[in-house]
Amino acid sequence: MTKKLIALATLIVALVASTSLTGCEDAAPTEYVAQPVVEAFLIVGEPIRDIRVTRSQSVTDTFRYRNSAVSDADVKLIAGDRTLQLQYRENDRVGEYYLPDTTVLIEPTTDYRLVVTMPDGAIVSGRTRTPVQIEWIDAPKTPLQYPLDTVQLPRPADSLALSWTPAPSISEYIISVRSLDTLEYGRYLDPPTDERNRRIGRFWEENAPFYDDVARIAFLQESSTPVSWFAFKWFGRQEVSVFASDGPFVNWYKMTHFQNPPQYQPLLGNVDGGLGVVASASVVRREVFLVKNAP
């Protein structure tokens, strides 16, 4: 999704420049000024990684995602009197900065400030306060037997009810059900077999947006929910996750995942000196196995 954000930022900057610099009889401007783009998501209890620093690109040029990476920025994460110097690493996560010391974890209920000094001296910054660490109360059960009839289930129905400890100041949670392996199925059985995985067929979603995504995402205002069988896209291994996310985290996710095409709104970001987001969340996860129904 970082790739989509950069493309959106590129389009926003180009449109603003075109509107402000072009008169009714003026020639179209050819000079393009790239904007810094920062994406930082701090997860409580996890190492500091996957903080992206990139630049928007001109819509008049061929878009190459890797060209957006900024590898020579000075990136610092500040928490109280501690200043953590992040390093760049070259991998598939374009523009990623991280802290090599993986023993340093993101702490709950802590104020963090990200300060990025770009190669030209421009400063991009953002703040977030991490939530408390949430915990399962009623965790997902495993294995789950996908029923033949998902409409007329027996009563009481198979329980997919989840609950977790609430997080003060968090008004909206993100729940994710993600397939961990869309190919293999039998290798996880006891004893293992060569049986392949298959998608759960639903005729009404074959042409739906995000059909190919392996996860299904929803937003909740409460710290409990019954999970519908519809949440699962594939059989086999699944990861059920709940994020207690701050406002910027939720805003970014809705902009980039819940609109087709995604539409980034700079006013909903919280970055000074550029585009993007600095956000945080705590998360609980549980892996489950979804057993096939009859073919």
ChimeraX attribute file (.defattr): number of C-alpha atoms within 10 A of each C-alpha:
attribute: neighborCount
match mode: 1-to-1
recipient: residues
	/A:1	10
	/A:2	18
	/A:3	14
	/A:4	16
	/A:5	22
	/A:6	25
	/A:7	22
	/A:8	20
	/A:9	26
	/A:10	23
	/A:11	17
	/A:12	19
	/A:13	20
	/A:14	20
	/A:15	12
	/A:16	10
	/A:17	17
	/A:18	15
	/A:19	11
	/A:20	8
	/A:21	11
	/A:22	12
	/A:23	10
	/A:24	6
	/A:25	6
	/A:26	8
	/A:27	9
	/A:28	13
	/A:29	11
	/A:30	10
	/A:31	8
	/A:32	15
	/A:33	14
	/A:34	17
	/A:35	19
	/A:36	25
	/A:37	26
	/A:38	27
	/A:39	21
	/A:40	23
	/A:41	19
	/A:42	25
	/A:43	24
	/A:44	23
	/A:45	15
	/A:46	15
	/A:47	18
	/A:48	24
	/A:49	19
	/A:50	19
	/A:51	23
	/A:52	22
	/A:53	26
	/A:54	28
	/A:55	23
	/A:56	26
	/A:57	26
	/A:58	20
	/A:59	15
	/A:60	9
	/A:61	7
	/A:62	8
	/A:63	15
	/A:64	10
	/A:65	18
	/A:66	14
	/A:67	13
	/A:68	21
	/A:69	20
	/A:70	21
	/A:71	19
	/A:72	13
	/A:73	22
	/A:74	18
	/A:75	23
	/A:76	21
	/A:77	21
	/A:78	16
	/A:79	16
	/A:80	10
	/A:81	6
	/A:82	10
	/A:83	13
	/A:84	17
	/A:85	14
	/A:86	21
	/A:87	18
	/A:88	23
	/A:89	15
	/A:90	11
	/A:91	9
	/A:92	8
	/A:93	15
	/A:94	23
	/A:95	28
	/A:96	23
	/A:97	26
	/A:98	21
	/A:99	20
	/A:100	15
	/A:101	11
	/A:102	11
	/A:103	10
	/A:104	13
	/A:105	15
	/A:106	20
	/A:107	21
	/A:108	18
	/A:109	13
	/A:110	14
	/A:111	14
	/A:112	23
	/A:113	17
	/A:114	21
	/A:115	18
	/A:116	22
	/A:117	15
	/A:118	18
	/A:119	12
	/A:120	7
	/A:121	10
	/A:122	12
	/A:123	17
	/A:124	21
	/A:125	22
	/A:126	23
	/A:127	21
	/A:128	24
	/A:129	19
	/A:130	23
	/A:131	24
	/A:132	21
	/A:133	20
	/A:134	20
	/A:135	17
	/A:136	18
	/A:137	13
	/A:138	14
	/A:139	18
	/A:140	21
	/A:141	15
	/A:142	14
	/A:143	13
	/A:144	17
	/A:145	13
	/A:146	17
	/A:147	16
	/A:148	12
	/A:149	9
	/A:150	12
	/A:151	8
	/A:152	9
	/A:153	11
	/A:154	10
	/A:155	6
	/A:156	6
	/A:157	9
	/A:158	13
	/A:159	12
	/A:160	15
	/A:161	14
	/A:162	18
	/A:163	17
	/A:164	18
	/A:165	15
	/A:166	19
	/A:167	18
	/A:168	9
	/A:169	12
	/A:170	17
	/A:171	16
	/A:172	18
	/A:173	24
	/A:174	19
	/A:175	21
	/A:176	19
	/A:177	23
	/A:178	21
	/A:179	24
	/A:180	18
	/A:181	14
	/A:182	17
	/A:183	15
	/A:184	17
	/A:185	23
	/A:186	15
	/A:187	14
	/A:188	14
	/A:189	13
	/A:190	7
	/A:191	7
	/A:192	10
	/A:193	12
	/A:194	11
	/A:195	13
	/A:196	13
	/A:197	18
	/A:198	16
	/A:199	13
	/A:200	15
	/A:201	10
	/A:202	9
	/A:203	8
	/A:204	7
	/A:205	10
	/A:206	11
	/A:207	9
	/A:208	9
	/A:209	12
	/A:210	15
	/A:211	12
	/A:212	10
	/A:213	10
	/A:214	16
	/A:215	19
	/A:216	17
	/A:217	15
	/A:218	13
	/A:219	14
	/A:220	14
	/A:221	11
	/A:222	13
	/A:223	20
	/A:224	17
	/A:225	15
	/A:226	10
	/A:227	15
	/A:228	11
	/A:229	13
	/A:230	10
	/A:231	15
	/A:232	22
	/A:233	23
	/A:234	24
	/A:235	26
	/A:236	28
	/A:237	21
	/A:238	24
	/A:239	16
	/A:240	21
	/A:241	18
	/A:242	27
	/A:243	22
	/A:244	33
	/A:245	26
	/A:246	22
	/A:247	21
	/A:248	21
	/A:249	23
	/A:250	20
	/A:251	17
	/A:252	24
	/A:253	17
	/A:254	16
	/A:255	17
	/A:256	19
	/A:257	15
	/A:258	15
	/A:259	13
	/A:260	10
	/A:261	12
	/A:262	17
	/A:263	18
	/A:264	25
	/A:265	16
	/A:266	15
	/A:267	9
	/A:268	15
	/A:269	20
	/A:270	21
	/A:271	23
	/A:272	15
	/A:273	16
	/A:274	21
	/A:275	27
	/A:276	32
	/A:277	25
	/A:278	25
	/A:279	27
	/A:280	26
	/A:281	29
	/A:282	25
	/A:283	22
	/A:284	16
	/A:285	17
	/A:286	15
	/A:287	19
	/A:288	19
	/A:289	20
	/A:290	20
	/A:291	18
	/A:292	19
	/A:293	12
	/A:294	7
	/A:295	6
